[in-house]
Amino acid sequence: MLPCLNEEAAIGACLQKIRDTFAKAQIDGEIVVCDNGSTDRSVAIAEAMGARVVHQPERGYGNAYLKGFAHAEGRYLVMGDADDTYDFTMIPTFLDKLREGHDFVTGSRYLAGGQATIPFLHRTFGNPLLTKILNGLFKTAYTDVYCGYRAFSRRAYDLIQPVSPGMEFNLELAINAGLAGLQTAELPIRLAERKGESKLRTFHDGWRSLRMMLIYCPNKVFFFPGVLALALGVSAHLVSLAGLIQFNGKPLGTATGIFGTIFSVAGFQVLSLGLHAKTYSWSRRFDKNNKGLDAFYGWFRLETGLLLGGGILFIGIALLGFLIWEWAQSGFLPLSRPEWASLGATLVIIGGGTMFSSLFISAMSMKKI
């Protein structure tokens, strides 16, 4: 499967190498080219050389692969760029790995010195950094997560279920293969000099990749910071209400209560976002054996969230209402215990947030509950 966008300088050479490799190794394979809106002779060259050309009007590296793989009919899928940088004579080696029992086989330009042909910025900072972050977050052992030369079975692709429209498609394949528990392998490859103009946007695509990793790893990114912030907020409220912090014999309840609100609300929001991300992952079946989520959704219903959030909201409103009444009765003098106002505000925000968050989570998990 080759994605193509104005690759007339290289696509002919790529297709010839693939055809020769198929013939030499006696591989019964098809060549699918997904055109992504080429304005040059790429499509004409591909059709003249016997490739099956499908068209994807929506621009994007991932969009091209999604359309192409949807039209591919083989048991095994091999992907590679149409810029003549990959050695397509290695296709039989990739297929041998799959037949040995591996589900997901990816090339690596960082094995056996293959990185020497990668541009300096990508070789030294971009790819290695993203690879290390991904391995740390998802407990994988890749050496090159951005290699576009890969092979996998149709069954593995259906489990991976990629959806990314852009260059982060490659990253999503690697992440989802790990999350789905597939048996992976790497093969050392070397890049040849590119023919034609590169479509890679270094910083834009790098940020999209980092963003994807953060979304796909909610425990480290959301839950741990969220629990810490919420614990600090609750502790600050308890300390302020008990009057444990004083200066010159006067309690610092107001300031402590404000910090309690800040940390409590921030922690709640981060945890809520984490639950949204986790629910998304769960809905994609990558957390299908997550006992914590199973237990949560065994208990959670939209009505439960609405009642819980409504109860917290009601307590907060009642508390603030009483403080306002007391404030008016005193002739609008400063409140004697302003820290209670901070607690009331916290309860109102968290209660309302719980209700709306429950609506969103219920919609996301509709297929699960």
N, C-alpha and C positions, 0 to 999 in steps of 0.2 A: 504494500500500500504506500503510494507516494502522494503527498500533498504538493500542489503546484500553484505557484503564482509568478508568472513571467519568468520561466526557467528555460527558455528556448536554447540558451547557450549550453545547458547541461543535461536536459532531460533525455535527449537522444542517446547519449553515452550511458546514462543510468539504465535505460530500458534495454540496451544492447547487452550490457553486462549481466543483467538479470536473466534475459533470455538465454544467453550462453551458459550461465550457471545452471539454469533449469535443465537444459539439454544435456550438459556434461554429467550432472548428478542424477539424471532421470527423475526429476521432480515434476509431478503433475500439479502445476500451480497456475494461478491466474495473476495478472498484473492489473491492479486497480489504481488509476490516477484520479485524484479528486481535484478538479480545477477550482480555484478560489477567486476567479474573476480575471484571468489572464487577458492581457490586451496584445500580446505578441503571438508568435506561432507555436506556442507550447502545446496547445490542444491539437492542432493539426499534426504536429510531429508525433505525439503520443498515439493518436488514432491511426496514423500511417504505419506505425510500428506494432500495431495489434493490441495495444493496451485498451482495457475497458475504461472509458472516461465518464465520470459522473461530475455533476456541477453543484457547487455550493456557493450560492450568491452572498451568503453572510460571511464577511471577512473574518479571518482568524485562523491561526495554526490549529487550534483545537477543533474549531468548527469543521475544518477540512477533514481532519481525521475521523471525527464523529460521523460525518456523512459517508466517507469512504468505507469505514469498517461496517457501517450499516448495510452496504451493498456487497461486501465481500462474502464469499460462499465457502471458503476453505475451513478445514479443521484447525489449522494453525495460521496465525496472523503474524506477518513480519512488517515492520514499519521502518521507513528510512527517508531522509530528505532527498529531494530531486535536484540537488546542487552538485552532485558528483563528488562529495567529500567522503562518503562511506564506501567501504570495500564490499560490494554486493556478492563477491565470490565467497564470502564467509556465510552466506545463507545456510548452506548445508550444516555448518558447525553449530549455528543457532538451533536448527531443527534437531540435530543429534542431542543437544542438551534437553530439549523438550521431550524427546522420546525416551531419555534416560529417567524421566520422572519429574523434572523441574516444570513449574507452572509459568514462570516469568523469567525470561533471560534478557539481560540488558548489556549492551556494550559499555566499556569503560575506557576512557582516554587517559586514565590515571594509573593504568596497569602497564607494566613493561615499557615505560617511558613514552607512552603515546601522547602525553600532555605537551610535548615539545612543539607540536604544530598548532596549539591553541593560542589565540591572541593573549598578550601578556596580562591585561586586566582581568580577563575571564579565567586565565590559568592560575593566577596568583591570589585573587581576592574573591571574585564573584562565585564561581562554581564551587571551589573548596569550602567557602564559608557557608553557602546554602546547604551543601552536603553535610557539613558538621552539625549545623542546626537541626536538619531533618533527622539525622541519626540520633542526636541527643533527645529530641522530642518524641520520636517514635520507636526508639530502640532497634533501629535497623543497622545494617553494616555496609551500605553502599559506598563506593568510592567516586561515583560520577552520576549524580541524580538527574543531570540535564542532558545526558546522551540521548539522541533521537533515533538510535539504531537499536531496535528491540524486537523480541519475538515472544509470543504467548499463545496459549490455546484459546479457542473460542470460549470454552468454559471459564477460563481465568478472566477473560475480558468481560464476560457477563457478570462475574462476581465483582470486578473492579468498578464497573459502572461509572466511567469518567463523564464529567459534564462541562469541564472548563473550556471556554471558547478560544482562549489565547495561548501564549507560549507556556503558560503554567500547566498546560495539559500533560507535558512530560513529567512534571513534578507530581501531579495528581496520580498518575499511573504508579509511580514509585511508592507514594504514601499509601494508596489504597491496596496495593499488592501486599504491603506489610500489615496493614490493618485487617485485611481479609485472611491473613495467615497463610499466604501462598508460599510455596517453596521457590526461592529466587536463586539466580546464579548470575555472575558477571563474566564477560569475555573481554580480553584486551583487544582494543582496536586502535587504529591510527587514522587521523583525518588527512585527506588529500587537500590540495588547494581548492578553494571554492571557485566555481564558475558562476558568474553573474553577481547581482547585488544582494547583500545580506538583508534580511527582513527583521533581524533581531534589534530590539531597542533596549540597551543594557540596563539602564536604571529603572525605566518603566516596567520592564518584564521582571526585573529583580524584586521590585517592591511588590508586584502582584504575587510572586512566588512566596515571599515572606509572609504576606497577608494570608495566603491560603494555609500555610503551615500553622499560623497562630489560630485560625478558625478550627482547624482539624485537631488541635491538641488542647481541649478546654480545661483539663485537670491542672496542668502546669500554668497555663496562661490566665485562666479565670478563677478556678475554685480555690487554689491556695492563697492568692492575693485577696480574693473576696472574703474568705473565712477570716483571714488576719485582720482586714480592715473592719469587718463587722464585729469581731471580738473586741477590737480596740474601741469601737464606738459604744458598744454596750457597756464596757468597763468604764468609759468616761462618764456615761450617764449615771451609772451606779455610784461612782466616786463623787460626782457633783451633787446627787440627791442626798448622799450621806454626809456631805460637807467635810470630806476627808482632806481636801487641799485648801489651805489657808495661807494668808499673807498678812502679817501684822495683826493677827487675831481675827481677820475677816475672811470668810469663805470665798473662794474663787469659782463659785457655782456657775455664774453666767458664762465666763470664758470656757470652762470645762464642758458645760452643756452644749455650747456651740460646736466645739470639737467633736463631742459625742454625736451630734447630728451629722456633721460632715462625714465622719468615718462610717457611721451606721448606714447612711444613705448610699455612700460610695460603695461600701461592701455589698449591700443588698443589690445594687445595680450590676456590679461585676458578677456576683453569683447568678443573677437572673440571666445575664448574657451568656454565662457559662452553661446554664441549663438549656438555653436555646440552642447553643452550639452542640451540646451533647445530644439533644433530641434530634438535631439534624443528622448527626453521625449515626445515631441509633436507627433513624428512619432509613438510612442507606444500608443498614444491616451490618455495619462494621463493629457495632457494640452489641451484637445479638446475644452474647453470653454475659452481658453486664448485669450481675445480680442486683447491684444498687439501683439501676434504672428499672429493672424488672419489678423490684419491690416498690419503687416510687410510683410507677404507672399502675401497679396493682392497687395502690391507695388513691392515686390522684384521679380526680374527675374535674371537669370544668366547674361543677357546682361546689366541689370542695374548695377549690381555689377562690371562687367568688365569695363563699361564706367566710373563709379565713381572712381574706383581704378586707371584706366588708366589716368583719368584727374588729380588726385592728384599726381600720379607718374610723369606725364609730367611737372607739375608745379615745382615739386622738382628738376627734372633733368634740367629744364630750369634755375632755380635759381642757382643751383650748376655750371652749364655751364657758366653763366654770371660771377660768382665769380671767376671761374678758368681763364676766359679770362681777367678779371680785375687784377687778381694776376699776370698773365704772363705779362701784359702791365706795371705793376709796377716794373718789374725785380725781381719778386718773393719775394718782401718784405712782411712782415706780413700784413695780411688783416686789413683794418681799421675798419670793422664791422664784426668780426668773428661770431657773434651771428646769422647772416643770414645763415652761413654755417650749423650751428646746425639745424636751421629751415628747410633748404633744405634736410638735411639728414633725418630728421624726416618725411618729406613728401614722400621721396623716399621709406623709409621702410614701412610706413603705406599704401601708394598707392599700392606697390607690394603685401603686405600682404592682402589687400582688394581683389585684383584680385584672388589670390590663395584661399583665404577663400571663396569667392563666388563660385568657382568651387566645393569646398568640400561641402558647404551648399546645393548647387543645387543638388548634388548627393544624399545627405542624405534626402532631402525633395522631391525627385522625385515623390513619390506616392501622395504628397500633392498638388503639383502645376500643 
